[in-house]
């Protein structure tokens, strides 16, 4: 009975320890990459570099004595042009030497340098590592990207881009020419805008001048019309007055009643003369008798 109880107790203790380790592993901070650089920097197209190093920092690498493995992925365009010299890491012993492999992506492209370490001096460690290779670069300008992966024995796998560099020199003259062209285009646009604005202002001035001339012409026409109307009214008034004067003069010259009186008087005088002659003749013949 005592043996059964002891065995059960030992199993319980082992289970508790395993759970504790699992819990600690879950709470542990993952190993990550820090700053990275290419040494020597600024590779030249077509150049072969005998000791091209990729240098990188590693943070929170577990130091439990188990194996931690690094994978440094070179650009795929360099496949067949890389040979490994060595790997190194500060204050940590390398347990597996560097070699060129396919990589964790299993893409059949052999462009990855891998090596392993087994630190055990502390809970975790921050350190700096590097891989040294001989590489021949393509004879053309391009962008090159380097990626790192670490498989930590405690916290698992972490991948990140280490660095990006440009093979060769960027065509700064072309960029300057493009910038100059953009500046010239901007200046032409500004000049055109200024010309359009001046043209618009001139057109506005011409329109204003035309409006002024039109107003002046309208005023002159109105004045001329007013003067014409006034002259016509004066002429009409003069004609009316002349007509009235003519009627007045005609009325004064034409005096039918006075004329009739004169005619009647003449007729009476003629009758009186005739009567006198008749009387005289009668008296003459009477005397003869």
Protein Blocks (a to p, Z undefined) as FASTA:
>chain_A
ZZmmmmmmmmmmmmmmmmmmmmmmmmpccddddddddddehiaehiacfbdcdddddehi
acehpacdddddddfklgoiaccfbdcdehiacfbdcdddfbjnonopacbdcdddddfk
bmbdcddddddddddddfbddddddddddddfklopadddfbdcdedjddfklmmmmmmm
mmmmmmmmmmmmmmmmmmmmmmmmmmmmmmmmmmmmmmmmmmmmmmmmmmmmmmmmmmmm
mmmmmmmmmmmmmcfklmmmmmmmmmmmmmmmmmmmmmmmmmmmmmmZZ
